[in-house]
């Protein structure tokens, strides 16, 4: 599995990527710029969607920064590694960055839902699959006005897209990608419950 790549590279990559993932940009932006705790409003989540309910501009900033930290983790992993297993090291970085976002040690392991961080994390690893996933997400949100439904379906489709488009080198990569998708879907379990109950909030609803 590891070949010429030392185990230390995997360990350093995993730790650095997790720590990058734990940076709670949504929480920090709202706390610093508005003096509020984003966890006390809306869904209580620190991600871009909940931040946008308080401030659309801060929501966009959170989206970009959360994606950026995932991308940064993978870029660092690429710099630390090389050879035939480089893609695997990068995938370890992506997975651990997502873990950090979902379970940040600084916030008692209560983080975001991982969509933006996943997007940034896999942008270099599986760009064609990411483009397809974003297209699928936008299509579903436009059709249903449910961000959560778009997120869940896109997360479920992503490992399939990576497999179909052959954007992986080793089977372990697919396993890590699938595990990441499962965690993102699990983080949306309350949204799924509300979708099934018909009580989930929509966006772009025009009144009058």
C-alpha positions as CSV (number, residue, x, y, z in Angstrom):
1,X,0.0,0.0,0.0
2,X,2.7,2.5,1.0
3,X,5.6,1.4,-1.3
4,X,8.3,4.0,-1.4
5,X,6.3,6.5,0.6
6,X,7.4,6.5,4.3
7,X,4.7,6.0,6.9
8,X,5.9,9.3,8.4
9,X,4.6,11.2,5.3
10,X,1.1,9.7,5.8
11,X,1.1,10.6,9.5
12,X,2.4,14.2,9.0
13,X,-0.1,14.6,6.2
14,X,-3.0,13.3,8.3
15,X,-2.2,15.5,11.3
16,X,-1.5,18.7,9.3
17,X,-4.6,18.2,7.2
18,X,-6.8,17.5,10.2
19,X,-5.6,20.7,11.9
20,X,-6.1,22.7,8.7
21,X,-9.7,21.3,8.5
22,X,-10.4,22.3,12.1
23,X,-10.1,26.1,11.4
24,X,-13.7,27.2,12.0
25,X,-13.9,30.0,9.5
26,X,-17.7,30.5,9.8
27,X,-17.5,30.7,13.5
28,X,-14.5,33.1,13.5
29,X,-15.9,35.4,10.9
30,X,-19.3,35.9,12.7
31,X,-17.6,36.2,16.1
32,X,-15.0,38.7,14.9
33,X,-17.1,40.8,12.5
34,X,-20.5,40.6,14.1
35,X,-19.7,39.8,17.7
36,X,-22.2,36.9,17.6
37,X,-22.0,33.1,17.9
38,X,-23.3,31.5,14.7
39,X,-24.0,28.4,16.6
40,X,-26.8,30.2,18.5
41,X,-28.9,30.9,15.4
42,X,-30.5,29.0,12.5
43,X,-29.3,25.4,12.4
44,X,-26.5,26.0,14.9
45,X,-24.0,25.0,12.2
46,X,-20.7,26.7,11.5
47,X,-20.9,26.2,7.8
48,X,-21.6,28.6,4.9
49,X,-25.3,28.0,4.6
50,X,-26.0,28.9,8.2
51,X,-23.6,31.8,8.2
52,X,-25.4,33.1,5.1
53,X,-28.6,33.3,7.0
54,X,-27.0,35.9,9.2
55,X,-24.9,37.6,6.5
56,X,-24.9,36.5,2.8
57,X,-21.4,38.1,2.3
58,X,-19.9,36.2,5.3
59,X,-21.6,33.1,3.9
60,X,-19.8,33.4,0.7
61,X,-16.5,34.1,2.5
62,X,-17.0,31.0,4.7
63,X,-17.7,28.9,1.6
64,X,-14.5,30.1,-0.1
65,X,-12.3,29.7,3.0
66,X,-13.7,26.3,3.9
67,X,-13.0,25.1,0.4
68,X,-9.6,26.8,0.5
69,X,-8.5,25.0,3.7
70,X,-9.3,21.6,2.0
71,X,-7.4,22.6,-1.1
72,X,-4.5,23.8,1.0
73,X,-4.3,20.4,2.8
74,X,-4.1,18.6,-0.5
75,X,-1.5,21.0,-2.0
76,X,0.6,20.5,1.1
77,X,0.3,16.7,0.8
78,X,1.3,16.9,-2.9
79,X,4.4,18.9,-1.9
80,X,5.3,16.4,0.8
81,X,4.9,13.3,-1.4
82,X,5.8,11.9,-4.7
83,X,6.0,8.7,-6.8
84,X,3.2,6.3,-7.5
85,X,1.4,6.7,-4.2
86,X,1.2,10.5,-4.4
87,X,-2.5,10.5,-5.2
88,X,-3.1,8.3,-2.2
89,X,-1.3,10.7,0.1
90,X,-3.4,13.5,-1.3
91,X,-6.6,11.6,-0.7
92,X,-5.5,10.9,2.9
93,X,-5.1,14.7,3.2
94,X,-8.5,15.4,1.7
95,X,-10.2,12.9,4.0
96,X,-8.4,14.2,7.1
97,X,-9.2,17.8,6.2
98,X,-12.9,16.8,6.0
99,X,-12.6,15.1,9.4
100,X,-11.2,18.2,10.9
101,X,-14.0,20.3,9.6
102,X,-16.7,17.9,10.8
103,X,-15.1,17.3,14.2
104,X,-12.9,20.3,15.2
105,X,-11.1,19.8,18.5
106,X,-11.4,23.5,19.2
107,X,-15.3,23.4,19.2
108,X,-15.7,20.2,21.2
109,X,-15.8,18.2,17.9
110,X,-19.0,19.9,16.8
111,X,-18.2,21.3,13.3
112,X,-19.8,21.9,9.9
113,X,-21.3,19.4,7.4
114,X,-18.3,19.2,5.1
115,X,-19.7,20.1,1.7
116,X,-17.4,23.1,1.0
117,X,-14.4,21.5,2.5
118,X,-15.0,18.3,0.4
119,X,-15.3,20.5,-2.7
120,X,-11.9,22.1,-2.1
121,X,-10.2,18.9,-0.9
122,X,-11.0,16.9,-4.0
123,X,-10.7,19.7,-6.6
124,X,-7.1,18.6,-7.5
125,X,-7.7,14.9,-7.0
126,X,-10.8,14.4,-9.1
127,X,-11.6,17.7,-10.9
128,X,-14.0,16.1,-13.5
129,X,-16.0,14.4,-10.7
130,X,-16.1,17.6,-8.8
131,X,-17.5,19.5,-11.8
132,X,-20.1,16.9,-12.3
133,X,-21.0,17.0,-8.6
134,X,-21.3,20.8,-8.6
135,X,-23.6,20.6,-11.6
136,X,-25.7,17.9,-10.0
137,X,-25.9,20.0,-6.8
138,X,-27.0,23.2,-8.6
139,X,-29.6,21.3,-10.7
140,X,-31.2,19.7,-7.7
141,X,-31.2,22.9,-5.6
142,X,-32.7,24.9,-8.6
143,X,-35.4,22.2,-9.0
144,X,-36.3,21.7,-5.4
145,X,-34.9,24.8,-3.5
146,X,-33.5,22.4,-0.9
147,X,-29.8,23.0,-0.3
148,X,-29.6,20.0,1.9
149,X,-31.1,17.7,-0.7
150,X,-28.6,18.9,-3.3
151,X,-25.8,18.3,-0.8
152,X,-26.8,14.8,0.1
153,X,-27.4,13.6,-3.4
154,X,-24.1,15.2,-4.6
155,X,-22.2,13.6,-1.7
156,X,-23.8,10.2,-2.5
157,X,-23.0,10.5,-6.2
158,X,-19.4,11.6,-5.8
159,X,-17.7,8.2,-5.2
160,X,-19.7,6.8,-8.1
161,X,-18.5,9.6,-10.3
162,X,-14.9,9.1,-9.3
163,X,-15.2,5.4,-10.1
164,X,-17.0,5.9,-13.5
165,X,-14.6,8.6,-14.6
166,X,-11.5,6.7,-13.4
167,X,-10.2,9.5,-11.3
168,X,-8.4,7.2,-8.8
169,X,-5.2,5.2,-8.9
170,X,-5.7,2.8,-5.9
171,X,-8.8,1.2,-4.5
172,X,-7.9,2.7,-1.1
173,X,-8.6,6.1,-2.6
174,X,-12.2,5.1,-3.5
175,X,-12.7,3.7,0.1
176,X,-11.5,7.0,1.6
177,X,-13.7,9.0,-0.8
178,X,-16.7,6.9,0.0
179,X,-16.1,7.2,3.7
180,X,-15.9,11.0,3.4
181,X,-19.2,11.0,1.5
182,X,-20.8,8.8,4.2
183,X,-19.7,11.2,6.9
184,X,-21.1,14.2,5.0
185,X,-24.4,12.4,4.5
186,X,-24.4,11.4,8.2
187,X,-23.9,15.1,9.2
188,X,-27.0,15.9,7.2
189,X,-29.1,13.3,9.1
190,X,-31.3,15.9,10.7
191,X,-31.9,17.6,7.3
192,X,-32.8,14.2,5.9
193,X,-35.3,13.8,8.7
194,X,-36.9,17.2,8.0
195,X,-37.0,16.5,4.2
196,X,-38.9,13.3,4.9
197,X,-41.2,15.1,7.2
198,X,-41.7,18.0,4.8
199,X,-40.4,20.6,7.3
200,X,-37.0,21.4,5.7
201,X,-36.5,25.1,4.9
202,X,-36.3,26.1,1.2
203,X,-34.4,28.9,-0.4
204,X,-35.5,31.5,-3.0
205,X,-39.1,31.3,-2.0
206,X,-41.0,34.3,-3.3
207,X,-43.8,35.7,-1.3
208,X,-46.9,37.5,-2.6
